[in-house]
Amino acid sequence: MLESAVYFTSSDPKIGIQNLVMLSLMLINPLVLISAFLHVYRSKETTLFELSLLASWRGIAIARIVSALLFVLMFWSIQSFYLLLLIFLAEYKVITLNSFIILLSANTLLWLILTTLNFFVNYISIGLLISLMSTKTSSLLLGALVFFFMPFSVIILLSSYQENGIELSGPMTYFIYFLNPEWSYMFNLQYPKLINLHLIQGLTISVVVSILLIAIYYLAFIKLQFKP
């Protein structure tokens, strides 16, 4: 919406896809993750109410995992629809995209949408573990720091690598991809010689790590609960 407002009020209107990705990474996505995080974190009274409904700690853990994933999936669907709408309007010359025209390729557009979903799943898996902290205040503060600053730190790191012409490869590449799949992918599009990133491998490793973190949350949640 902000990008659309800038487009229609500018004397030289152009919509920048990379600006949309930056806006999402810096503001929108973290706020969505915090909303999902608050939905997962419950008071003891709510937990007892959930226990009376679901009858087991396993059921509560599964319900929280599913609800968090469905929450971000809903927003991801809206975000993807908006991006596809922009591309569709650009194809028919209704709007003008900026010079980052490479994203009009169907393949690159698909990868951008997949990496966005990957971003949400990665941070939901981290957020679930953070929600196990004993106090809501410390849990919320740590969650906000992770959701806002971890993706931003990757942007700074990749920019410094690009300015100094340093090639990024090895396990560090996939660690950075896990923390910020969207920007890693866009950086790989613009500077393919500076980052040795195999997208399918990065996506696979990222999904496996997310599943492991969610499994750890599931087991830890059950272990930490009081059993009368």
N, C-alpha and C positions, 0 to 999 in steps of 0.2 A: 504493500500500500504506500509506503514511504517512497519507494522507487517510482511508482506510478505517479505520485504527486509531483515529484521532481521532473518527471518526463513531461507532464502536461503544463507545467509552469515555466519551463526552460525556453529560452529564445532559440536554442539549438537542441531540440529534444532527441536524446538517444538513451536507450536503456542498456546499461552495462551488466552483463550476466555475472561478471566477477564481482561487481558491486553488490549484487543480490546475495551471492555466496558469502561475501565478507560480512554483510549486514546480518545474515542468518547465523554465522559462526560467532559473531561478537555479541549479539543481543538476543535474537529471537530464539535460536536453539537452546541456549543456556536457560532462558526463562521457561521454555517448555519442559526442559529436564528438571528444573527445580519444582515446577508444578507437579510433574509425575513423582518426584522424590517425596514431596509433602503428602502426596496421596498414598505412598507406600508406608511412610513413617506414621505410626499410630500410638496413641496414648494407651496406658494399661487398661483403662476402662473400655476403650474401643476393642482392644484385643480380646478381652473377656466376652464382649458381645459377639465378636466374630467367632470365638471358640464355641459359644452356645449355638451358633448357626451351622458352622461347618464340622463341629464335633471332633476335630483333630488338628494338631499343630501342622501336620503335613498339608492338610487342606488349606490352612491359612497361608502357608508359605507359597503354595502353588497359585492361590488366588491373587496374592500380591504380585507375583512375577507376571502372571497373565495380564492383570489390570494395568501394570506399568507399561508392558509391551504394547497393549492395545491402545493406551493413551498416546504414546508417541507414534504408533502406526497411523492413527487417525490424523494427527497433525502432518505427518510425512506425506500422506495421501493428498491433503490440501495443498501442501507446498509443491509437490510434484505436479499437480494439476495446474497450478499457477505458472510454473516453469514451462510446461507443455503448451499452455495457452499463449505465452509470450512467443515461443518459437513458431507456433501456428500463425499468429498475427504478423510476425516478421516475414514468414514465407509469402504471405499475400499482401505485403507492403503496407499493412495497416499501421505498423509501428516500425521504428528504425532501431536496430541493435548497434552497439558500438563495434569497434574493430575486432573484438574477440569472437570473430565469426566462426571459428573452428567448432564451437559448441553446437552449431546447426547440424553437424553430422549426427545421424541417428545413433551410431555406435557410441560416440562420446557423450551424447545426451543420456543414453541408457546407463553408462558408467557413472555419470554425475548423480543420477537418481539413486543408483545402487549404493554409491559411497555415502550419500546422505542417510539412507536407511542404516547403513553400516555404522555411521557416526552415532546415531541414536541408540542402537543396540549396544555398542561398546560402552557408552556412558551410563546407560541404564544398568548394565551389569556392575559397573563401578559404584553407582549410586545405591544399588541394593546392599552392597557390602557396607557402605558408609552408614546406611540406615540402622545397622546393628549396634551403633554406638549407644552408650547408656543414656546420654542426655540429648534432648532434641536440639538445644542451642548449639552445642559443639558439632553435632551431626549436620545441622543446617549450614553452619559456617564453613565446615570442611567441604560440604557438597557444593556450595556456591563458589568456593575457591577453585575446586577441581573443574566445575562446569564452565566457568568463565575464563580462567587463566591457563588451563592446560592447552586448549585449542589455540589460544592466542600465542602462547610460548612457541608452538610449532611454527606459526607464521613468522615470528621473529627469527627463529633458528634458520628456517629455509631461506629467508631474505638475506641473512648474513652469509650463508653458504653461497648464494647466488652472487652477491656483491664481491666476494673473494674468489669466485671461480673454483670452489672446492667441490669435488664430486662426493656424493653421498651414496654409500653402498653397504651391503652386509646386513647384519641383524638390526643395526640402528635404523635402517630404512623402514623395516616393518614395524619397529617400535613407534616411529614417528607416524607411520600410516595408521596404526591403531589409535593413536591419540587424536589424529585429525585426517581422516580418510579423504574428505572433500578437497581440502587445500593441497594435500599431497598429490592427489590426482591432477588438479589444475596446474600445480607446479611442474608435474611430469609432462603435461601437455606443452607448456611454454618453454621449459628448459630440459628436454629429454636427455641431454648430455651430462647434466649435473646430478641427476638422481636415477640410480639403477633400481627401478621399481617394476616388478612383474605384478600386474594388477590382480590376476587370478590367484597367484600365491599369496599376495597381501590380503586379499579378501578372505581366502581360506583360513590363513593363520589367524586373522582377526576374529572370524566367526568361532573358531575352535577355542580361542582364549576367552571370548565372551561366554561361551557355553560352560567352560570350566569355572569361571567366576560366578555364574548363576548357580551352578551345582554346589560350589563352596558356600554361597549364601544359603541355599536350601538346607544343607546339612548343618551349618552353623546356627541358623535360625531355630531349628528343631532342638539342637543341643543346648542353646541358651535359655530356652523357655522353662518356666516353672511348671513342674508336673505334680499335681496334687496326689 
